[in-house]
Amino acid sequence: MSVANNLTELQDQIRARYSDLSKRLQQVARYVLDNSNSVAFDTVATIASQAEVPPSTLIRFANAFGFNGFNDMKQLFRRNLVEETASYTERAKLFKELDAEQSAPESPAMILQEFARANAQAMNHLAAQTPSDKLEEAIDILSQAENIYLIGLRRSFSVASYLTYALRHLERRAFLIDGLGGMFKEQLSMIGPKDAVLSISFSPYAQETITLSEIASQAGAKQIVITDSQVSPLATFSDVCFVVKEAQVEAFRSQSASLCLAQTLAVSLAYRQGSTNDFDSSLLG
C-alpha cells in the first residue's frame, strides 16, 4: 500500500482497513476521521488525550499507514485545511497560524526565489517521470478525435482554457466546458464515441469534473486526464492519465508543470498534423 498523497486518500485507506486495526488504533482512526481540524491544529499530546490513547499509539497509527511519524501524517490534515480556504488572504493567514514557529518568505524577492526553485524541481520531475508511450497515446487520441472537450474548473481552468486556445489554432474542433449558466451537462450532451475529453483536476477534486468524466465514459469517448495522483477519482475514467506533481510554496501551488505538459501536447499535435508552419507563434510565448 502506497503512502497517501492527500487527506482524501488517507481517509479512504483508514476506512478500508478499519476492521483490521487493533482496538487502540481503531480509537485513533475514529478520532482522526471525525476531528480533522483538531488533528491539523492541536499538539500530539492534546490529540492523544482527546482520543484517550498514549502518544505512542499515534505514532504506531501513523506507521501503520506508511508515515515516519504522526507529524508527517498531520501535514495532510494541515494542507487540506489550507486548500479548502478559498480566499488567498485567509489562506496566507491560516498558514501562518499553523506554522507560527517557522519563518515564511514574506518579501516578493524571497517568494520569487522559492517559486523559481520549486518549479525547476517540478519541471525536472515532469520530464523524468512522464512515460513517452503515454505522450504518444495521448497525441493519437487527440489527432483522431472529431471533437475535443476540455474540462478544468477552479484553479485548473487556466490549463483547460490554454489548451482550447491552442487546439483552435490547430483548426481542431475544441470546446471548453465552463458550465456557464450551470449548463455543464448540456455543454457535453452531444459527446459521442468518436470524441475525446481532456480533463484537469487536482485535490480537492472538482465534483463537476468527476460527474462529466463519468458522462463521457458512458458515451464511449476517449479520455485524457491530468491530475495529481494515480488514485485520483478521474483516473478511473482515463485512457491516458498523467500524474503531475506541482511545485508548492507554503500553501500556494503552482501550475507551471501542468501548463508545460499542456503545451507539449499542443505542439506535439501540431507536428503530428504537419501544421507547424501555420502554428501561431504566440502559442510558444
N, C-alpha and C positions, 0 to 999 in steps of 0.2 A: 504494500500500500504506500503510495507516494504521500509526501507531506502536503497538507492543504495549502493552497496559494491565497485563499481568501476566506472570510468568515463563513460564507455560504457553503463552501466545500467542507470546512471543518464541521459545521453543524450537521451536514448530511452524513459525514463519517461517524460522528458521535451517535446519531440516531440509529445508523445501520449496525453499530457494534454494541449498543447499549446493553442488550441482554447477555452479552458475553463478558461484560465487565464485572469485577468484584463489587460487593455491596458498597464499600468505601468509594470506589471510583464511580459508581452509579450516583452516589451523593454529589460528587463533584460535577458529573455530567448534567444532572438536573439543575444544579445551580448555574452553571455557565450557559446553559440553554435558555434559562429564564431570566438571567440578570446580566445581559451583555454590557450595559452601561457601567455596572459595578465592576465588572472584570476590566473594563477599559480604564477606569479612574482609580479604583482602590488599590491599596498595597496588598501584597501577597498575604501578609498577616491578617488583614481585615477580611479578605476573601475567604481564607481558611476558617476564620472564626464564624463568618456568616454561613458557610457551607457545613460547619460543625465537623471539620476534619483537621488533622495536623497539617502544617505547611508541607511536610514531606510528601503527603498524599497528592498535593497539587503538582509536585514535581513528577511523581510517578504517573499521574494522569497525562501530563504533557509528553513524557517519554513514550507512553503507550501509543501516542499519535504521531511519533516521529520527531518531536521537538527536543532540543537540547535542554530546555528548562521551561518553567511556566512563564517566565518573562518573554521568551521567544513566542510562545503561543499568544500571550497578551497583546502582542503587536498587531495581530489580525483584528482583534476587537477595537483597538485604537484606530487603525486605518479605516475600518468600516464606519466607525462613528464620524470620522472626519469627512469621508466620502459622501455620507448621507446629508451633510450640511451643505446646502446649495449655495449660500452666499459666500463668496471668496473672502469677504471681510470677517465674517463669523468663523470661517474655516481657519483662517490665519490665527484668530484669537483662540480658538479651541486648541489648535496645535500647540500654541504657547502654554496653555493651561496643562495640557497632557505632558509636555516635555519642558517644564519650567526649569529643570536643572540643567538643560542643555542650552548652549549658546547658538541661536539661529542666525544665519547670514541675512542681515536686515538691509544692508546697503545695496543699491542697484548693481554696483560693480561685483559684489560678492555673489549676488543671486545669479548674475550673468555667468560668472565663472563656474558656479555649481551646476547650472543647467547645461553649459557647454561641455563640462566634464562628463556629466551623467549621460547626455545624449550621445557623446562619442562612444561610450561603452555600449549603449543600447544599439547603435548602428553596427558596431563590430559584432555584437551578438546576433543581430538580424542576418548579417551577411554570412556568418559562420554556421548558423543553425537552421537556415531555411533550405530545405531539400530542393535541388534543381528539378527533380521529377515533378514536384508539386507545382512549381512555377510553370513548367511545360504543360501540365494538365490544365491549369487554370487558363492559360492562353488558348488551349484547344477549346475549352468551354466558351470563352468569350468570342473567339473567332467564328464559332459555329452557331451561336445564338441568333435567333431572329430579332428578339427584343431583350434588352438587358435592364433589369430593375435594380436600382441602388437604394439600400436601406441603411441609414445611420442616424440615430437620434441623439439628442443632447450633445455631449462632447464629441461623439463620433460623426456629427453632421458635417463638419468641415471636410473629413476624408471622403464621405459619400458625395458631397457636392463637387469636390475637385474631380473625382472620377467621372461624374456625369459630364462635367465641362470637358474633360479630356476625351471621353468617348464620343461626344458630339463633334469634336474637332476631327475625329477619325470617321465621321459620317456614319456612326453606328446609331441605331435606334435605342437610345439610353433614356431612362425615365427615373427621376429622383422621387422616391416615395417620402413625402414630407408630412403627410397627414393633415394638410391644410383643411380647416373646417371639420377636423375629426374624421376625414374620409380615408383612413388608412386602407381598409378592406376594399373600398370602391376603387382606389387607385391601382389595386392589384387584381381586380376582378377579371381582367382579360388574359391573365397569365396562362400559358399552356406548356406542354412538354418540350416544345422547341425553343423555349425561352430560358434565360439564366437570371439568377438573383445573386448579387454580391452584397452581403450584409456585414456590417461592422458594429460590434458591441463589446464593451468591457465591463467588468464588475464595478458597481452593481448593474446587472444586465437589464436593458430596457424591455419591459414585458411586451410592448407593442412589436418590437423586433422579433421576439420569440414567436408570438402569435402569427406574424406574417410569414415567418420561415416555415411554420407548420402548414400554412395555407399553400405556400409554394411547393412544399413537399407533396402534398395531396394532389396538386396539379401536375406533378411529374417533372417540374422544372429542375435543371441543374443548379447547384448552389455552391458558391464560393464564400467562405467565411473568414473574416479577420477578427480575432478575439485574443484573449489573454490566457486561456487555459484549455488543455485537452478535454477537460470535463465541463467546459462551458456548455450551457444548455443549447447553444447554437450548433455546437459540434455534432450533435445527434443528427441534424438535418443536412450536414455538409457533404458534398462530393470531394471538395478540397478545403482543408482547414489550415489556415496559417495562424500559428500562435506567436504573438508579438509581445515582448516584454519591454514596455516603455520605461523611459527614464522617469525618476521621481525625485523631486527636491522638496523636502518636508512633506506637506500634504498635497502638493500640486504635481500632477502627472503631465508629461509632455505628450506630443503627438508626432514627433519627428520620425520615429521609426515606422509608424503606420503610414504616414504620408510618403515616406521613401518607398515602401512596398507598393503603395498605390501608383506612384509614378513609374516604378519598374514595370508593373502590369500594363500601364498605358503605353509606354514606349516600346515594350516588347511586342505588344499587339500591333503597333504601327509598323515595326519591322516585319512581322508575320504577314501583314497585309500588303507590304511593299509600298506603303504610303508615306514614308518618311520625308520624301521631298516636299509633300504638301502639308506636312505636320507642322502646325503653328509653333514657332519657336518659343512663344510665350509659355507653352506647357513646361518647358525646361527651366524657366526662370522663376 
